[in-house]
Amino acid sequence: MNIGAELSTHWPLLLLALGFFVLIFKGPLSRKLAGVEEITPERAVQLINQHDALVIDVREQNEWSRGHLPQAKHIPVGELSKYLKDLEKHQEHHVICQCASGMRSARAASILHKAGFQKVYSLKGGIQAWRSAGLPVEK
């Protein structure tokens, strides 16, 4: 069996498989490399209750208006870099970034981590997971 011939014959399938692999593992791997830890809603509650963690909701205004975590601070992810100076006082605290499903919050947590925040987290599953866990939201 000539492996080179097999590879040249099936290269489109191999390329497709590689593409799927990258799509599946890109998010978790890039978050891990960026120093961002994803946490469950239950772990978020522990950090809020035991360590007075700051919650930053990085969704857009219309999403925020439909409900958000109690006492969350609203800073859309696209504006986060403008607020880094204001947030510096929280650099030593636990900071939880939260969005709708966990994608934007991971990006926001990565921005904060690069800015020197050491205890920064992304809420896995976002507010959808929070609501699914039966936890309160406020408007």
C-alpha positions as CSV (number, residue, x, y, z in Angstrom):
1,M,0.0,0.0,0.0
2,N,1.4,3.4,-1.0
3,I,0.5,5.9,1.7
4,G,1.4,8.8,-0.5
5,A,-1.0,7.7,-3.2
6,E,-3.8,7.2,-0.6
7,L,-3.2,10.7,0.8
8,S,-3.2,12.3,-2.6
9,T,-6.5,10.5,-3.4
10,H,-8.2,11.4,-0.2
11,W,-6.8,14.9,0.5
12,P,-10.2,16.6,0.4
13,L,-11.5,14.3,3.1
14,L,-8.4,14.8,5.2
15,L,-8.7,18.6,4.8
16,L,-12.3,18.5,5.8
17,A,-11.5,16.3,8.9
18,L,-8.7,18.8,9.9
19,G,-11.1,21.7,9.5
20,F,-13.7,20.0,11.8
21,F,-10.9,19.3,14.3
22,V,-9.9,22.9,14.4
23,L,-13.5,24.1,14.8
24,I,-14.2,21.8,17.6
25,F,-11.0,22.4,19.6
26,K,-10.2,26.0,18.7
27,G,-12.4,27.7,21.3
28,P,-11.4,25.7,24.4
29,L,-7.8,25.5,23.4
30,S,-7.5,29.3,22.6
31,R,-9.3,30.1,25.9
32,K,-6.9,27.8,27.8
33,L,-3.8,29.4,26.1
34,A,-5.2,32.8,26.9
35,G,-5.4,32.0,30.6
36,V,-9.1,32.1,30.7
37,E,-11.0,29.7,32.9
38,E,-14.6,28.8,32.1
39,I,-16.8,28.3,35.2
40,T,-20.2,26.9,35.7
41,P,-23.1,29.1,37.1
42,E,-22.7,27.2,40.4
43,R,-19.0,28.1,40.7
44,A,-19.9,31.7,39.7
45,V,-22.4,31.8,42.6
46,Q,-19.6,30.6,45.0
47,L,-17.2,33.3,43.8
48,I,-19.8,36.0,44.1
49,N,-20.9,34.9,47.6
50,Q,-17.5,34.0,49.1
51,H,-15.2,36.5,47.3
52,D,-17.5,39.3,46.3
53,A,-16.6,38.7,42.6
54,L,-17.3,41.4,40.1
55,V,-19.6,40.3,37.3
56,I,-19.2,42.1,34.0
57,D,-22.0,41.6,31.4
58,V,-20.4,42.1,28.0
59,R,-23.6,41.8,25.9
60,E,-25.2,44.7,24.0
61,Q,-27.7,47.1,25.6
62,N,-30.8,45.4,24.1
63,E,-29.7,42.1,25.5
64,W,-28.8,43.6,28.9
65,S,-32.3,45.2,29.1
66,R,-34.0,41.8,28.8
67,G,-32.4,40.7,32.1
68,H,-28.9,40.3,33.6
69,L,-27.2,38.8,36.6
70,P,-27.9,40.6,39.9
71,Q,-25.4,43.4,40.5
72,A,-23.6,42.9,37.2
73,K,-21.8,45.8,35.6
74,H,-22.7,46.4,32.0
75,I,-19.7,46.9,29.6
76,P,-20.2,45.7,26.0
77,V,-17.2,43.7,24.8
78,G,-16.5,46.2,22.1
79,E,-16.1,48.9,24.7
80,L,-14.2,47.0,27.3
81,S,-10.8,48.4,26.4
82,K,-12.1,51.9,27.1
83,Y,-12.9,50.9,30.7
84,L,-9.7,49.1,31.6
85,K,-8.4,52.1,33.6
86,D,-11.7,52.2,35.6
87,L,-11.5,48.4,36.2
88,E,-7.9,48.4,37.4
89,K,-9.1,48.7,41.1
90,H,-10.5,45.1,40.6
91,Q,-7.3,43.6,39.2
92,E,-6.7,41.6,42.4
93,H,-10.4,40.5,42.7
94,H,-12.3,37.7,41.1
95,V,-13.9,38.9,37.9
96,I,-16.5,37.0,36.0
97,C,-17.3,37.9,32.4
98,Q,-20.8,36.9,31.1
99,C,-22.6,37.1,27.8
100,A,-25.4,35.2,26.1
101,S,-23.7,31.9,25.5
102,G,-20.1,32.2,26.6
103,M,-18.3,33.2,23.4
104,R,-18.0,37.0,23.9
105,S,-17.3,36.6,27.6
106,A,-14.3,34.4,26.8
107,R,-13.0,37.1,24.5
108,A,-13.6,39.8,27.2
109,A,-11.9,37.6,29.9
110,S,-8.9,37.2,27.6
111,I,-8.7,41.0,27.2
112,L,-8.8,41.4,31.0
113,H,-6.2,38.7,31.5
114,K,-3.8,40.4,29.0
115,A,-4.4,43.6,30.9
116,G,-3.1,42.0,34.1
117,F,-6.2,40.5,35.8
118,Q,-5.2,37.2,37.3
119,K,-8.5,35.9,38.6
120,V,-10.7,36.3,35.5
121,Y,-13.3,33.8,34.4
122,S,-15.8,33.3,31.6
123,L,-19.3,32.0,32.5
124,K,-19.7,28.8,30.6
125,G,-22.9,28.9,28.7
126,G,-23.5,32.6,29.6
127,I,-26.9,33.8,30.8
128,Q,-28.6,30.9,29.1
129,A,-26.8,28.5,31.5
130,W,-27.5,30.8,34.4
131,R,-31.2,30.8,33.7
132,S,-31.2,27.0,33.0
133,A,-29.7,26.6,36.5
134,G,-32.7,28.4,37.9
135,L,-30.7,31.4,39.2
136,P,-32.1,34.9,39.4
137,V,-31.9,37.7,36.9
138,E,-32.9,41.3,37.3
139,K,-34.0,44.0,34.9
